[in-house]
Amino acid sequence: MRIELEKRPNVSKLFSILSPVIALVLTMIFGGVMFLLLGKNPVTALYSFFIEPLMEVWSLHELAIKAAPLILIGAGLSVCYRSNNWNIGAEGQFIMGAIAGSILPVVFHEWHSPLVLPLMLLLGMLGGALFAGLPAFLKAHLNTNEILTSLMLVYVAQLFLDWLVRGPWRNPGGLNFPETRTFDPVAILPEMIASGRTNWGFGFAILAAIVIWFMMRYTLKGFEITVLGQSERAGRFAGFSSRKMIWFSMLLSGALAGLAGISEVSGAIQQLRPVISPGYGFTAIIVAFLGRLNPLGIVLAGLVLALTYLGGEAAQLSLGVSDKVTRVFQGLLLFFVLSCDTLIHYKIKLVWSNLTGTATEGAH
Amino acid sequence: MSADGQSASGPLLAVGQLTKLFGTFAACNGIDLDIKPGEIHALLGENGAGKSTLVKMLFGVLTPTSGEIVWQGQPVRIASPSAARKLGIGMVFQHFSLFEALTVAENIALSMAPGISLNRIAEEASALSHSYGLPLDPKAHVADLSVGERQRIEIVRALLQNPKLIILDEPTSVLTPQEADRLFETLNKLKAEGRSVLYISHRLEEVQRICDRATVLRHGRVTGACDPRKETPSSLARMMVGSDVAHVSAEGTSTKGAVKLEARHLSASARTPFAVSLKNICLKVHAGEVLAIAGVAGNGQGELFDALSGEYPAGSDDVVRIAEKPVGTRGINARRLMGAGFVPEERHGHAAVSALSLSDNLVLARNQSDRRAFLGGGVLGLIRQDAVKRATKRISQAMDVRKSGENPPAGSLSGGNLQKFIVGRELDRQPTVLVVNQPTWGVDAGAASRIRQALVDLAKSGSAVLVISQDLDEIFEVATEIAVISEGRLSDIYPAAELSREKIGLLMGGMYGKTESAETAHAH
């Protein structure tokens, strides 16, 4: 017996819209089973994981803070993935953006000016873009696989940050902790809403999502991205350059990841530490696909995935389970999103092949 | 082999009410067909008529939804190609399945039962190929062989299994007329040995020449069973198409104007190991004429198109000229802005993106040439959907594009209708130069005649048209001038009236001494 995927003659419109919802429900069911196996009551566990974080204002602010980088990065990645450029290294671009943006508050900490913050943000975007430029260059000119190069550069960025905060950028007055000095107030991203901690990073995220949505929907550039993603040859016929598109999509997603990095550091952490991201750059890949590579969908998906981070923290406290539960939920979700999408386009067929016929043929 | 003793009049293969559904679409709908021992049986039909689906069921590639297959009087279920081979059915596919980096013998060995030595296979293949007049060197690498020779490998591979029935899917579409003649001799030899041949084609002339009986398919149904020699080409065409096909008139295209498109000593090295390099190509297309470039597939047609369209620009400006201006290094959109239009061979993924709507596919080709009409918002480059949709509608009407809905995805159109749209998309601009590669490849006869007439009409209105085609019938219908491409070299250009099929066939085989004539090279 073998399993075949057979393409469906036509794709159900209803189910392609429902697919993310079905994936969410399946994630809940299997998450419940997991809690059951851990010896917890699945209903209360799921409640404290997914509902409790939404019941209080302060925790909604936390949700927005966690969703901001996911949405920013996810929106950039959607451009990459739609144009068939597989940037897996947003985590590294996030870190390099944070480092580049932190040059001003760490190295030039005596400079106090209203220009500091805008310059930090620009430097953050530049840092992320340049770091994404490495795999872009390698792909555009040496034809390397960007999945590998961008992924491997993540570890370079992580180790570089680690070296910086333990070495040259360590806070002289910080009792030898591996941290930079805390940022000066002029270098801190202000809060967006009076009721809580949500900073302007969330505003950037929503803005970026809307701008990219507009670009994809209405402009020739968006059309170029779609065409080159579907067929490089047709893109060439249209006069679009796939090499330029590698640069455009990688630099754009790198810049947005860098902006997310500096926003996170300047808004939420307010200094550099050896670890500044709980894997936002990787989780954003799930966000991009859960949002169907549509920037508006990505806003929703970013909020959902942010909830898994919050839920993981809550589950640690109230249920006493490891925060690895967060990863499990994210993994389940990605698995179900991708399988739902596959099953919308294909149906599973079991082929009970007539083994006797082929066996005699093969025997010689 | 008890069934061998059957009477000669009983059919070798009989198919009853064979049906294959894909979803709700019936690719084959209640097909009845019988093949007698020792006959060459034609299966006629347009692209999409269900011919390939039918033979795939006979060869065990597809499983029928319903109906029966009777082989030598016994109902059989053919589960796989190897089961078909065991019964005695061999098949030569339209698209070869050969490994270019391996030798002929190695390729043949791959389809044989394991355990036979390569030397024995080489010997047998060589002997067999010579006895059927299809000489093959078993040690040659496939990459070095012509398309005709590659086809011989497939035929020899099928013959080594000693089949009673050989299925050939559009075998002459890749052959020169001379190569086709040799194939026909081989088929007659097979017939004389008592083997049967199921010959799939849409070329009426050759079917009339070699086939004893014909079954005609249209839209998955049998629309006729006849003796092709007793029919006329137009009566066969009627069975295939269901209506009379308009005759293309090339009258009035003989007046020569200024040179609109020119290549001067155009050379281009091959981009991939198995591509063809262009060698010193010189050509001129004047306003008001249709220059057709004949040639067997894979002799540099695609590469020539790429160089003329600017998808892969040349190294220097002077080698390609549009309206007397050097454009060799310019991209495709710069050439479009000078009034040129281009129609590539491959519809899906080159001329059009299947998943995108027709209006998006209009933007694909005309995003720069019609910038003013289709784009707004200055640097933002907003696509003006209303203008694009109006133009899409205009083109669809002008070319009679039949589609479901107002603006369906390109992939949902039939080949002929999509091709009409793709050609219409360029004609709608009134290009002064049009370069078309295989304009009616895989297109039904009705759409083909419409497209050909449109090309002729464009030339009549004073544009220069370059048609690259493998189809000699098409070339003689539209061309005022003809040249032949072979292994990346272009022959001299001849007036269409002075060339016979035989002469073209010789040129296709590369048999010409290219002279640096004043006509093609030094006129300026």
HADDOCK unambig.tbl for C-alpha pairs under 7 A between the chains (distance, minus, plus):
assign (segid A and resid 9 and name CA) (segid B and resid 23 and name CA) 5.87 0.50 0.50
assign (segid A and resid 218 and name CA) (segid B and resid 382 and name CA) 5.50 0.50 0.50
assign (segid A and resid 218 and name CA) (segid B and resid 383 and name CA) 5.93 0.50 0.50
assign (segid A and resid 219 and name CA) (segid B and resid 380 and name CA) 6.54 0.50 0.50
assign (segid A and resid 219 and name CA) (segid B and resid 381 and name CA) 5.32 0.50 0.50
assign (segid A and resid 219 and name CA) (segid B and resid 382 and name CA) 4.23 0.50 0.50
assign (segid A and resid 219 and name CA) (segid B and resid 383 and name CA) 5.50 0.50 0.50
assign (segid A and resid 220 and name CA) (segid B and resid 381 and name CA) 5.40 0.50 0.50
assign (segid A and resid 220 and name CA) (segid B and resid 382 and name CA) 6.09 0.50 0.50
assign (segid A and resid 220 and name CA) (segid B and resid 383 and name CA) 6.01 0.50 0.50
assign (segid A and resid 230 and name CA) (segid B and resid 353 and name CA) 6.97 0.50 0.50
assign (segid A and resid 231 and name CA) (segid B and resid 349 and name CA) 5.41 0.50 0.50
assign (segid A and resid 231 and name CA) (segid B and resid 353 and name CA) 6.84 0.50 0.50
assign (segid A and resid 233 and name CA) (segid B and resid 349 and name CA) 6.32 0.50 0.50
assign (segid A and resid 233 and name CA) (segid B and resid 350 and name CA) 5.15 0.50 0.50
assign (segid A and resid 234 and name CA) (segid B and resid 349 and name CA) 5.33 0.50 0.50
assign (segid A and resid 234 and name CA) (segid B and resid 350 and name CA) 3.96 0.50 0.50
assign (segid A and resid 234 and name CA) (segid B and resid 351 and name CA) 5.97 0.50 0.50
assign (segid A and resid 234 and name CA) (segid B and resid 352 and name CA) 6.28 0.50 0.50
assign (segid A and resid 234 and name CA) (segid B and resid 353 and name CA) 6.56 0.50 0.50
assign (segid A and resid 236 and name CA) (segid B and resid 311 and name CA) 6.15 0.50 0.50
assign (segid A and resid 237 and name CA) (segid B and resid 311 and name CA) 6.27 0.50 0.50
assign (segid A and resid 237 and name CA) (segid B and resid 350 and name CA) 6.59 0.50 0.50
assign (segid A and resid 237 and name CA) (segid B and resid 351 and name CA) 6.93 0.50 0.50
assign (segid A and resid 238 and name CA) (segid B and resid 364 and name CA) 5.05 0.50 0.50
assign (segid A and resid 238 and name CA) (segid B and resid 365 and name CA) 5.16 0.50 0.50
assign (segid A and resid 239 and name CA) (segid B and resid 332 and name CA) 5.80 0.50 0.50
assign (segid A and resid 239 and name CA) (segid B and resid 333 and name CA) 5.68 0.50 0.50
